[in-house]
Amino acid sequence: MERLYYSIGEVAKMFNVNTSLIRFWEKEFDIIKPKKNKKGNRLFTQQDVDNFYVIYNLVKERGYTLQGAKEKLKKNKDNTIKNIEIVKSLNKVKNFLIEIKKEL
């Protein structure tokens, strides 16, 4: 079952980064829009987590600058997200095949 909200700590743990980076990216990228509870704690939706994955992929895995990542998302966000989803799927297939190979 998918959760409705994730804390900033949970999101940071998913990407193995500091919470300060999550807050920084939230300010830098307008596609990240967490809700805040009465205490002011950030509550991230699955959509926010998916958007973090896109930003993480562009900046950390593909070496884009923040400005470059912003421009890429502005120019063709849908295409960028589709490409990242394809890479995710291919990595799952790769890991599955590696597991099968280990069992042989």
N, C-alpha and C positions, 0 to 999 in steps of 0.2 A: 504494500500500500504506500502510495506516495504521500509525503508530508506536505502540509500547506505552507509552513514557514520553517526557515533555518536561521539559527543565530549567526552572528558574525564569526564566532569561534568555530562553529561547524563548517561554515563556508571556507574559512582560512585553512582548516584542517584538510578539507577535500582537495585543496590545491597545494598544500604543503607550503603555505606562505604566512607571513605575519598579518595580524588583523589590521595593522596600520596600512599595509598595501591594499587591503580590501577597501578601507575608508578612502584612501587616495584615489583608487580607480573609480569609486563611486562618485567622487567630485569631478574627475576628469571625463568620464563617459556618461552621457545622458541616457544611455540604454539601461543603466542600473538605477532602479528606483525602489529601494526598500521602504517598507512601511515602518513606522516607529510606534512602539507601545507607549503607555502613559509615562513610563520611566525614561523614555527616550532611546530604548534599545532598538537596534535595527532588526527587522524581520524580513528575511529574503525569501522570495517565492522561487519556485522551480525555474520560472522564466529568468529571474535574476541569475540563478546558478548557471543556467544555460548560456546566458550572455557573458558571465565571467569566464566560462570555458572558451568562448570565442575570443575574448580579449587575451586570456592566458595563452591560447594557441598562437595568436598573432605576435604577442610581445615576447613571451618566454620561449616558445618552441620555434618560431619562425624568424625571430630577431627583428621585428618591426620596432621602430621608435614609437612612442606614444602618439606623436603627431601622425606618423605613417599609418598606425592602426586606426586612428580616428578618420583619416581620409579614406582608407580602404572600406571602413564601415559605412561612411557617408556615400561613397560612390556606388557600391554594390553589396549592401549588407546581406541580401537574400542569397546571392551567389556565394559569398564568403561562408555563410552558415551552411549551405548545402555541401560545399567542399569539405568543411570541417566534419560534417556528419558522415560523409563518405570515408574520410580518413579514420574516424572512430570505428566505423563498421569494418573496415579492412583490418584494423588492429585487432578487433575481436576475432575475426577469422584467423588471422596470423597466430594469435595466442592459442586458439582452439587447435590449430594444426600442430603447433609446437607441443601441446599437451599430448596429442595423439602420437606424435613421433616418439615422445619419451616412453610411452607405454609399449611401443613395438620392441 
